[in-house]
Amino acid sequence: MKVLLVASALTIVGACAHKRHSEKLEDVKNSIQFEQENKVIEFANTITAKELKGFVYELSSNENSGRKTGTFGHNRACKFIKDYYIGKDIASPLGGDNYYQPIPKSFFSKDFNSSQNVVAYIKGSEFPDEVLVISAHSDHLGITDSLVNPGADDNGSGTSAIMEIAEAFKTAEQQGFGPKRSILFLHLTGEEEGLYGSRYYIEHPIFSLNNTIANLNIDMIGRVDERHKDNPNYIYLIGSNRISTELHYISEEANREFTHLELDYKYNEENDPNRYYYRSDHYNFAQYGIPVIFYFNGEHEDYHKPTDTPDKINYEMLEKRTKLIFATAWYIVNGKTKLNPETI
């Protein structure tokens, strides 16, 4: 009898939770559809495979020498990102042309030079103090055994995705559809060396962590792994339901409405031996209790090798995955109410 009562109670709780989240999603959808009908699709369509390809080729060029933290090559890539935001009139939260959050040499436990996160920002029109962080690391492995590691997928793909997402939101703002909540576009350094850039940001936040509503982190979304070689229309999502159940439902709804990808949660399992949840920059946000999603295409034969080159990126899938992240971000920043940072 006790087992039956517990099961019944859990069923009731689950049904109530599902109802609350369904109502929340309807609020989000209704507010967006009423005020900004068809705008998600319109601005998502400014994200193109052609532009993404141009960014990936630039970021993974030999001139950047593999973008190792603290080197000339990584600094060159950071300048490319900074100049892009200046050219698109996307502001820095630090003011003026100061798009760098400097990280001193002393912060790194290994023998690295000083480095920097690159930051850009669109201010929310109604709730500017509530901030969504969209992140990706810009560094890679540099040169090993006299060979350049281009890092086209890791993480030229994620860096390029943020740049396109930022442009899409800026275009929306210029046409009178700016986000209700603020968005920080955060290009992190030192990920390959131990998540240094995200840890530095958490310890020296530009915006209050208490008002940081979520972190969407992008790390390798341009390739197809062996598990999906016959179905490239997928993306792995890691962490989406671990802190905020609502974030998970919003993510699912954004995909259902706009991109129709297979959302693969294989690596989100608590007992996943790869432990990807702990291996990219979102984890430092998650440790602070901030809801996260880590977008990932899985490892492939060129992972962390000089053969991770831009000609091997699936740009059509990179475009589609980037649109999913944009649509999810749109829902988060334009909902009537703030994202609920709790699991149910």
Buried (B, 14 or more C-beta within 10 A) or exposed (E): EEEEEEEEEEEEEEEEBEEBBEEBBEEBBEBBEEEBEEBBEBBBEBBBBEBBBBBBBBBBBEEBBBBBBBBEBBBBBBEBBBEBBBEBEBBBBBEEEEBBBEBEEEBBEEEBBBBBBBBBBBBBBEBBEBBBBBBBBBBBBBBEEEEBBBBBBBBBBBBBBBBBBBBBBBBBBEEEBBBBBBBBBBBBBBBBBEBBBBBBBBEEBBBEBEBBBBBBBBBBBBBBBEEBEEEBBBBBBBBBBBBBBBBBBBBBBBBEBBBEBEBBBBBBEEEBEEEBBBBBBBBBBBEBBBBBBBBBBBBBEBBBBBBBBBEBBBBEBBBBBBBBBBBBBBBBBBBEEBBBBEBB
